[in-house]
Each structure stands twice: as structure tokens, then as C-alpha cells.
């Protein structure tokens, strides 16, 4: 049976909840039309193609198993009481191929020179071979480039084949649905379909081939090098995906109830209710956010230190700290959406259909649920999409100043924090910072582009 941590449970509940909201919004006429604009946007669909692998990695890293349940060789490889996720099991080679210290991307030798003893007893100052990276090569200087090119071609072909196997059923379904013949395929090739099939298929092909190349190289090399203790940087970057996505999603879950409840109540009832809520978020905004988060995190850490016996493992302790960070970020970042919902509710409460509901004797809770909430739903979607990227970046900033996630948790913020000292070395160790930046950019940029499309589609002030 899977061994789920608290954040894993909340993450899956969040995914099911967001899926339910999507299904609900597609069933509403006034929300279905904006979604059609989103699905017809090449920018949004290409962004979604890039975001889906990130989400799948996060899901695979959230399904954990107890190492005691493994048998044979797998139990020997686990060699730890900490739970292992599906991602850990799928990346066994990267997780266990630990070198002595730093090595550059795709290198076969250590990054720094050290004193080596030759078989004849002489000592020389040189860079020793890696234990795992390129260990299959007999003559690294003469074979490495040819081996990389050969494996890259194999990865490109494998990626293209997998893309073809996955795309062919979709193309057949589309051709049959549109009446058959060659015309649908020609429309796809020319980019004349309502759904941007051409852009999606090209993006998926590029992504599949890139993953295929990485898979072939990672089987025998450290694609993104290794860190100070010899751990694979690609493995760390992939493990950090879960942390980034959890920060974005769980913080949103903590933000929405306060924003929705207080924003709608302030705008609908006005009077002293509005005054109290305005005073609350105005006071909260007057406190510097970083200081408030730092104070809350320090109090939480002190509480965890006093109750250390309550945490059975290091993974549970790190997970509780991650969950606490999400809740603290949520409790300090709800004011912006609350202001928007208050302003929109002030406008909606004076419209004819709301006044008619009051005259007919409809109860206040029913008016809020049936007439106000559905008409501010577009603001919620836009705010969630826009805030996700800022929350992912916030984790990196907070970890950089040592008030973010636990140091044992793999995250891009911790990688950047470690890279501060690495950039001052001679020779420079740049790949940890570059890897964290690249993976973070790959998540934040598509999320921002998707958020822009959602804003354009759902904002009623924008004319299509």
C-alpha cells in the first residue's frame, strides 16, 4: 500500500477539486465560451503540453512506498527507512550513482584536480575518472563525442516513435469525427483547424525527442553534472518539481476560502462587515510580507523542535515544514484576490437579477451561492493562474534566505541557495544554478502564458 504524507493527500485532493471545478465550469454556458477560446489558443495549448509532464512528475513523486515492503535487490538498493516514491524507483540509476564530488555536465572526470597515484607508484596532479559517468568508455577522449551523438540519435528516434504511437489514435479519432478523407490531415498540416492541432503536435514531438535524448544520456552519464557530495543534479532538479508545484497549488487552496468568503461578504453586506474586513486586510498589508512569513516560520520551527518526538522520520518532519510554509503563504497572500472579489461583488449586488431575487424572498445565502459566486468565478480562475507562478518563485526566494522549505527537501530554492558558494569556486561550478533556473523557467513561463490566455478569455472587459 502507498505511504502518503500529509502534503501528498492534500495534493491529490487539490487535483480532484480543480478537476471538479473545471468540469463544473464547462457545464456553465457563460463559462464554457471562454474555455472554448482557451482551447482554441495555440499559446495556451502548447503551454499545457509543457506543463503536463511537470504535473506527472509531481504526481509520481507523491506516491510513496515503505522500503520494508520491497523484496530482493530492490530492498538492498533502498537501504533506508525513508519512503521512496514512484519517481525514486523510476530514477534508481540517478539516485544511486553518487560520485566523489563535483563533475561537469556529461563529463567523465571530476571537475577539480587532485593527487592521483598511478599503478607504477608515481603521483600526478590530475582529474580522476568518475565511478559511474561514462564508465562504459575505454578511451573517453576519443569515444565520448561519438557515443553522445549515437545515443542522441537513438533518443531522437525513440522519442519520435513514442510521439507517433501516442498521436496516431488522436489523429484517427479526429479524421473519423470530421468525416474521413485527407482533408482533415491537410487542415492540420496547414494550421486551419479550430483546435491548434499542428502547434500541439509539433510541441509534443519536440518534447518527446528531448526526453528521449535525456533518457539515453542519463543511462550512462550525469547529464547535468553532480554537486558537492556527488549527487546527480538532474535527479535533484526533477525531485524539486514536486516542491514547486505543491507550493503553488496548496497555497492556493489555503488562499481561496479566505478570499472568497471575506471578499464576497464585504462587497455584498457592506456597512460594518465591510469596514471590519477592510481593516483586517489593510492591517495585514501594512506588515512587510517577508518579515511576517519569517516570523511565522521561526515560531513553527521552534514548536517543531519542542515536539521532536512527534516526527517519526526526517521525511515527515520536512513534509510538515513544507505544509506549514504553504499555509503561511496562503494566510499572507489572500488580500489581493479579496479586494478584487469585494469590488466585483459591490457591482453585482445592485444588478437587476440580484434585486429581483431579494424581492422574491430568496434567502441571502442562496443569493450569494447562486447569483454572486458564479459571476465572480472568472476572477478566481485568473487570480489562481497568475498567482501560481509568483508562489513558485516565492519558494526560491524564501529558501535563499533560509526561511523556506527544510534543507533536506529537494527544491530549486535550496539548489540556488547552495549555488551561492559554488559560483565563488575556482573553477566555477555553474550547473546547479543553471539547472534550477532552467527547470523553474520551464514551469513558470508556460504557466504565465497560460494565465495570460485565461485572463484574455475570461475578462468580460476584453472584446474578442
N, C-alpha and C positions, 0 to 999 in steps of 0.2 A: 504494500500500500504506500502511496506517496506520503511524504512527511512535509507538510506545508507549514511555513512560518506565517506569522500574522499578516505581513505585507503581501504574501502570496495569496492568501484568502481574500484580502481586500482588493487586490489587483484583479483577480478573476471576477469578483462581484462587480467591480467597476466596468470591466469589459462587457459583462452581461447587461448591466444597466445602460451603458451607452448604446449597445446594440438594440435594446428595447426602445430607447428614445429615438433612434434612427428609424426603426420600424413604425413607431407611432407618428413621427413627423412625415414619413412617406405616405401615411394614410390620411393626412390632413391636406385638403385642397390648397389652402393658402401657403402651405409649406412644401407641397410636392412640386410646385412650379419652380421655386428657387433651386430645389435639389436637381431638377432637370437641367438647369443652367450649369450647375456644378459638374454633373456627369457629362455634359457636352463640352466642357472646357479641357483642352489638351494640357494646359498647365496644371490643373488640379489632378487629372488622371495620371500624368507622369509622376507628379509628386506622390500620389498614393502608391504607385508601383515601387517607389523607393522606400516609402515608409512601411509597407507591409513586411519586408524582410526584417526590419528593425523590431517590429512587433512580434514576429515569430521567434526571433532570438530571445526577446524578453520573456515570452511565454515558456519557451524551452528551459530558460534559466530559472523559472519559478516553479517548476515541477521537480521536487526533490525526493530522494530516496535515502534510507538509512544504509550506510555501508555494511552493517551487520547482516543485511538481507542478501548481499552478494555472495556468490559461490565461486570457488576455484580461483582462476587467475584474476578475475575482476576484484575479488576481495583482497588479494595481495596488492593490486595496484591502488586500491582505495587507501589502505593503510592509514586511516584516520577515523575518528569518531564523528567528524562533522558530516552533515548530509551532503550528498552530491546530486546536482541537478542533471537533467537530460543533456544540457549543454556541456557540462563537465564530462559526461560519459561519451558524448559525441566528439569532444576535443581532447581525448585521452592523451594523444601524442603531444599536443601542445602543452598540456598541463604537466606532464611528467618529464618532458625534455628540458631539464634545468641545466644550464651551463654554469661555468665558474663565476663569470661576471659579465660585463658589457660585451656585446658584439653588435656590429652594424647590420642593417637590413640585408638579407640574402648573403651574408658573409660566411666564410668557412673558418675564420680565425677570430680570436679575441680582439677587442678593439685596442687595448693597451699592450705595450710590450712588457715582458718580464724575463727574468733569467731562466733559461732552459738548459737542461743537461742532455747532451747528445749521447747516443749509445756508446760512443768511443770514450766517454768520460769528459769531453770538453764542454764548457759552458759558454752559451752565446746569449745575447740580448735580442729577443725576437718575439713574435706573436704566436702562441701555440694554437694548434688546431682545436676546433670545437668538438665536443663529445658527440653531438647529435647533428648539428647543422652541417650539411654537406659531407657527412661521414662516409657516404657511399662512394665518394670520388677518390680515385687513386692518385691522380695528378690534378689538384684543384686549379692551379693556374692555367692549365691547358684544357681542362674539361668543363669548368664551371659555366662559362657563357654558352657553350653548345648545349649543355644539359638544361640550362634555364630556358633557352629558345625551344628545345624539343618539348619540354614539359609545358611551356606556354602554348604551343600549337596544339598539344593534346588537350589542354584545358579549354582552349577556344572551341575545339571540335566537340568536346563533351558538353560544354555549356550550350552550344548551338543545337545539339541533339536533344538535350533536355527541354530547351525552349520550344523546339518543334513538336515534341511529344505533348507538351502542355498546351500549346497554341492550336494545334490541329483540331482537337474536339471543339474548341470555341469557334474556329473559323467554319467548320462544318455546320455547327448549330446556326451560326449567323446566315450562311448561304441558304440552308434549308428554310429558315424563317422568312427570308426575303424572297423566296420563290425559286431558288436554284439558279443554275446557269453561271456564266462567267462574269456577268455584270457586277455582282456584289464584290467579287475579288478585285475587279478593276477600280471600283469606287474606293475600296480600302487602299489600294496602291496609290491612288491619286489624292487621298485625303478628303474625299467628298461625302463621307458618312457623318451622321449626326453625332454618334459616339466616336471619339477620336481613336479609332482602331489603329491607324497607322502609327501615331505617336506612342500609343501604349505598347504595341508590339515591338517597335524599334527600341524603346527604353527597356523593355523586358529582355530583349535579345542582348543588349549591351550589358545589362546587369548579370544575366546568366553566364555570359562569356567571362566577365570579370571574376565572378565567383568561381568559375571553373578553373581559371588560371591560379587564383589564390589557393584553391584546394590542392592543385598539383604541386605548387611550390611549397606549401605548408607541410606536405607529407615528408619532405626531406630537408627543408631549410627553415630558418627563422625569418619569415617574410618581413616583419617589421623590427627585427633585431631582438635583443634581450636587455633587461635592466641591470641594476647593480648586483642583485643576487642571482642573476642568470635566468630569471623567469621570462617567458615569451611575451613580448609586448602585444602581439596580435591577440593572444588569449586574454590579456588584461583589457584590451580595447573592446573585445566582444562581450566580456563579462560586465563591463561598465554600461552597456546598453540598457540593461535592466534597471540599474540605479537611475539613469537619466529619465527613462520613461516612467518609472514609479514616482519620481519627484514631480513630474508633470501631471500625471493622472490622479494620484492620491491627494495631492494638494488641491486639485480642482474639486475633488469630492468634498474635501473639508471646507472649501470656499463657498460652494453653491448654496448650501442650506442657509447660511447666514445672509448671503447676498440676496437671495430670492425672498426670504421671509421678511427681513428688515426693509429692503428696498420697496417691495410691494405695499407693506403696511404703512410705511412713511408716506408714500405717494397717494394711497387711497384714503386713509383716515385723516391725514393732515393734523392740524391742531397740536395738542401736547404730545401725541405719539410721534409726529414728525419732528418736533423740537427735541425730544429725547434721543431719537435715533441720529439726528444730525449732530447733536452734541457728542454722541458716542463716537461716530466715525471722524468727526473733526478733531477730537482729542487724540484719537489713535493716530491720525495722520500727522499730528504735531510732533510725535515722537519719532526720531530717526529710525528707519526700519532695521538697519543693520544692528544698531545698538539693542533694539528690542529683541531681535532674534538671538543675538549673542547672549543677552541676559537670560532668556528663556532656556537656551541650550545649556548654559552653565548650571542653572538650577536643576535641569533634568539630569545632567551628568553627576552632580553631587548626590541627587536622590538615588541614582543607579549605583553609585559607589557605596552608599549606606546599606543597600539591599542587594549586595553582590550574590548572595546565596540563592536568590530567586532566578538567576540565569543559569541554565543547565549547560550551556555551551557558548563558545565565542560567537557562533553564527546567530544565535538567538539574541545575544547582547547587541551585536551590530545591527540586527534587524529591528530591535526595539528603538535603537537610536535613529535609524532611518525613518521609522514610523513617526517618532516624535518630531523629527525635522519637518516631515510633511505636514503634520498637524500645526506646528508653529508657523510655518509659511502660510498655511491656509488661514489661520486666525489673524495674520497680519496683512493679508493681501485681498481681503474681501471688500474693502471700501470703494474701490473704483467701480466695480460692477454694481454695487449697491447704489451709488449715485446715478448711474445710467438707468437702472430699473425704477428708481424713485421718479426721475424726470419723465420717463415714458408713462408711468402709471398716473402721474398728475394730468397728463394729456388724455389718457384713455378714460379716466373716471368721469369726464364731462361729455363724452360722446353719447349719441342718442341711444344706442342699444344698451349701454350700461344704465342710463337714466330710465329707460323703459323697463329693464329688469327690476329696478328699485320700485317703480310704480306698481308693477305686478306682484310685488311682495316676495320676490326671490331673496333668500337669506344671504347675508353678507359673505359667509364662507363660500357659498356656491357661486356667487358673482366673481369672487377672487379666483376660484378654481376654473370656472367655465368661460369667463369673459376676459379676465385680465391676464392670467398666466399664459394661455396660448398665444396672446398677442404681443407678449414680450419675449417669447421663446427665441426669436431670431437674434435678439441681443445676447442671450445666453450662449447660443452657438458661436457667435462671432467672438465674444469675450473668451470663451474656453479655448477656441483655436488660437487666438492671439496670445493668450497668457501662457500656453503650453511652452512655447519657445523661451519666453523670458524666465520661466521657472527652471528649465533645463540649464540655462546659463547661470541662474542664481546659485544652483548647487556648486558649480565650478568656482564661483567667486567665494562662497562661504567655506568651501573646503580649502581654498587657497589661504584663508585667514584662520584656519584650524577651528572653525565652529560649524563645520558641515557634517558629513557622514563619518562613521567610525573609520579610523585609519586602516583597519583590516578589511574594509569594504572596497571592492573594486569600483572605482568611479573615475570619470575624466577629471574631476576636480582634484582628486588625490594624485593622479598622474601629473597634472600641471604643477601641483604643489611640489612634488618630488623633482620635477624638471628644473626648478629654480636653481638648485645647486649643480645639476648636471650641465647646465648651459655655461657654468663658470669653469668647467674642467678643461684640461688640455691633453689630448684633443677633445673637441666639443662633442657631447652626447646630445644630439638633437632629435632623435627619432621618437622618444617618448612624448615630447611636447607636440611634434608633428602628427603623431598617431592620434593623440587625444583631440587635437584641433581638427583633423580630417574627419574623424568619426562624429564629432559634435557638429561640424558643419553639415555632414551628410544627413543628420537628423533635423537640425534647426532650420536649414534653408528650405527643404521641401515642406516642412510644417508651416513656415511663414508664407510660402507661395500658396499652399492650400488655404491658409487663413485669409489671404487676400481675395481669393476667389469666393470663399464663403461670405466675406464681407460685401463684395460686389453683388452677389446673388441675393442675399437676404436683407440688405439695407433698403427699406422702401423708398428712401430719398433718391436712390440711383435709378435712372431710367435706362432700361435695356435697349 
